Amino acid sequence: MDVTTLLILLLIGAVATLVSGDKLASKVALLFSLVAFGLSINLLLQFTQGVDVSFVSNWIESPKVALALKADGLSMAMVLLTTTLTPIIILSTFGNNFSSGKNIYALILLMAFAMVGTFLAADGLLYYIFWELALIPIYFIALIWGNGDTEERKKAVVKFFIYTLAGSLFMLVGFAYLYSKAGSFLLEDLYKLELSNGEQFWIFFAFFLAYAIKIPIIPFHTWQAKVYQKAPTVGTMLLSGIMLKMGLYSVIRWQLPIAPNAAKEYMPILIGLSIAGVIYGSIVALRQKDLKKLLAYSSLAHVGLIAAGCYTLTADGLNGAVYQMIAHGFVIVGLFFAAEVIFRRFETRKIKELGGIRSQASGFTSMFMILVLASVALPGTYNFIGEFTVLYSLSQVNLWYALIGGTTIILGAYYMLKMFQNVMLGETNTKVFKDVNVSEAIVFVAIIGFLLFFGLYPKPINDLVNPAIKEILAVINR
Amino acid sequence: MQVLISIVSLGVFCLLAEVFNLRKLLVPITVIGLLAVLGISLNLWSIDSSLDTQFSSMIATNKFSSAFSTLFILLTIFLVAMSDDFYKDHPTKFSDFIAIKLFLLTGAVAMVSFTNLAMFFLGIEVLSISVYILAASERLNVKSNEAGMKYFLLGSFASGLVLFGICLVYGATGYFDMGEIYDLSQGVGLPVWYPIGVALIIIGMLFKIAAAPFHFWAPDVYEGSPTLTTATMSTLVKVAAIATLYKLVSGFSVTIGFKVENIIVVISILSMTVGNIMALRQKNVKRMLAFSGISHAGFMLMAFLNISTAANNLLYYTFAYALAGISAFAVIIMATKNKENENIENFNGLGKTSPLMAAILTASLLSMAGIPIFSGFFAKFMLFSDTVKVGYIVVVIAGVINSIISIGYYFKLVLAMYTKDSDSSEHNKPSGYYLYSIVAALSIILNIIIGVYPSLVTQLLK
């Protein structure tokens, strides 16, 4: 068995969901995503026992493109992040009643398919195809099932689409250039290329546009907050939990090893931009009145720190970035879900109109509290390990980076706790707030369980990721 | 030649069918006939007759001509199939329209298999005259008359240029035969009117493919013509003209004081940019696709910069573009049936009223915009990659920027279908719904198949 099984299963799942009809769709989608989760665990077990689950086959003769799917520790970690979060995200929609539900669930699975493909692809063009393919489902999810005024939503979503497509097209030109040099798109052939510094600069820059828009890094972030706010929560979860990790993953997998000299030369600018995102995101988050927008900006701050970790080019930085990607993926999905739970009951996301929920729903309050604490990297949660490793790596490069980047924790604690105070505490709300139901509780417990378990025992993830990062670092420092 | 003869006889049969009262069976018979022709064409695949002198060296079958003829026949099958419903209101002229479509195909096939400039001119005229008639075929519609007249006047002017160019080339070389002309042009000492003649022929062809700055006729003609004719023009005619242009450019070797490629760069970038920017402002979908076609002409011209891979890239691009075009137009015909115009508002709420149609139109627009897994992506990618190889990065960057702009107007249609509500209350499926869906679905499926297995098409010329 190799990784293609997982891809095929997700694709079949998408089709099966589409034909199952509106009523059954959510259950069929959940079933397929759970099977995919089981399958990926199975693949992981095989992988850790040393079985090669990669897949290579010829696809197109001219231009020479191969169906190359590479499973190493890094891609397996990201695939598992996707396959774990997908069932959680699908389960989190059980309280929603989507019109023409079969379409949205099929799109979710299609997107999972594309994202898993992106994480596995070891051929430039195949990777690009998956990368673009992931964009189409989220476009429709945000466009059709989003909330708020249609005209505004349309503007936000189209802007998002055009931005991301524009970035990736430049990456495509970069790949076309690399192909003309290497005669192949295979990752290993591209790693072997000896590019001059000038060439590396242009390749790096072309890739940077694609990734900086996707992650997003300042000043390419302008699409983000609006789309997070306007998209349905399930779309926001997919975007913030998994899709933006595609950009961060690609930095580690494609950008740094192919153009290492450019990365070294421009390191201060890259880290500077990323950390600027941290400060900017945190400060803007302080002033948000909309719960979802606040979380969007907090996400901007956190991924800024992850990007900074990637661009340190140190083992700790890259490892920490991967840990933090996983941790952030879970916690942000949990936080957006909390916002959705509140919205389901009060039909508002304005922080001012909330408050006084704690006395009515103690279960929900404690789960929300744990998520908030995890997001500000309290020791004992997995986020602490990620954030700490990244900050440590930054301090190795330059202490100032770590000091400024560290404000994410302080500012984060400030705006997150303030938000929690305004949303949950205070005088009992006049409106009735029912505590979480079973499916909502399962979502929270799964996320919190994951974060706490690996927060106390991070070794399995470290053992999985570290060797792969070591290999990539060897290529970067060749 | 066998292909040409069989298509013509099929056309004549269509005219006669009227006499034998076969009107109802005409479309099925023609489609079956065309499938048979397709078989003949594929059967002749391995034969390379470009060297022998049969038919007085007028015409030759080789892989290039067979591959493009196959595409033309395929497109004609789709177009004829749609005619069944489209010309329902013109029962008396039904067989004429089908026959004209077949004659148009004859012209197209002649244009990609000529070896003699006389045959080339014959092909281009047979094709053009058929299109003039089809453009003006809605006799009582002022716009259709205007379209036909405009196209005829400007088109015949372009034909005049081509003819004049042929005369100059003949004057310079003393031959109509492409092979002889090529051999002569390799040496030195051809008089100055040889390059002038070549330039005139090429300008005439640029007019036919509607590349800027020879594109001004396209929007009006596309908008005024009956939609099925617009579909024919934007798929079959454009594709045939670009293939012919390739044959001409690779057949004439011109050495003048400066690099010819620079002209291609300018025309290509100009066409892409003008087409896309104008398309952004259009409300009428047919007009919008006319401008989008202009920008696609610019993309196709990009292929000429790397002439060694141009044939392959053009073949793939034309396959991708034409198949997406057919499915898009099938949906447009269906959606704007019984409507006064083809404005975007007529597509409001199509995502709800007929989801299949909306999905197909979205897919074909995504293909035109160059999103993977649709074949439009590979078409653009191969162009970009081969143009980067010969060092014209500027054109590629312009192409990329234009691809981004094009999203703006393609998505206008997608947004209308999915985010607005339909204002008309009737939700009945219009007549011919199944026919159009089958054509559209088949064509988009073919598009996706060659997107997933590009080798199917790229191997054809190997």
HADDOCK unambig.tbl for C-alpha pairs under 7 A between the chains (distance, minus, plus):
assign (segid A and resid 60 and name CA) (segid B and resid 453 and name CA) 6.96 0.50 0.50
assign (segid A and resid 60 and name CA) (segid B and resid 454 and name CA) 6.61 0.50 0.50
assign (segid A and resid 60 and name CA) (segid B and resid 455 and name CA) 5.69 0.50 0.50
assign (segid A and resid 61 and name CA) (segid B and resid 455 and name CA) 6.48 0.50 0.50
assign (segid A and resid 129 and name CA) (segid B and resid 372 and name CA) 5.48 0.50 0.50
assign (segid A and resid 129 and name CA) (segid B and resid 373 and name CA) 6.73 0.50 0.50
assign (segid A and resid 132 and name CA) (segid B and resid 371 and name CA) 6.97 0.50 0.50
assign (segid A and resid 132 and name CA) (segid B and resid 372 and name CA) 6.59 0.50 0.50
assign (segid A and resid 133 and name CA) (segid B and resid 372 and name CA) 6.45 0.50 0.50
assign (segid A and resid 144 and name CA) (segid B and resid 418 and name CA) 6.74 0.50 0.50
assign (segid A and resid 144 and name CA) (segid B and resid 419 and name CA) 6.51 0.50 0.50
assign (segid A and resid 162 and name CA) (segid B and resid 404 and name CA) 6.51 0.50 0.50
assign (segid A and resid 162 and name CA) (segid B and resid 407 and name CA) 6.94 0.50 0.50
assign (segid A and resid 166 and name CA) (segid B and resid 404 and name CA) 5.72 0.50 0.50
assign (segid A and resid 169 and name CA) (segid B and resid 400 and name CA) 6.24 0.50 0.50
assign (segid A and resid 176 and name CA) (segid B and resid 384 and name CA) 6.85 0.50 0.50
assign (segid A and resid 176 and name CA) (segid B and resid 385 and name CA) 4.62 0.50 0.50
assign (segid A and resid 176 and name CA) (segid B and resid 388 and name CA) 6.85 0.50 0.50
assign (segid A and resid 177 and name CA) (segid B and resid 385 and name CA) 6.89 0.50 0.50
assign (segid A and resid 177 and name CA) (segid B and resid 388 and name CA) 6.22 0.50 0.50
assign (segid A and resid 180 and name CA) (segid B and resid 389 and name CA) 5.63 0.50 0.50
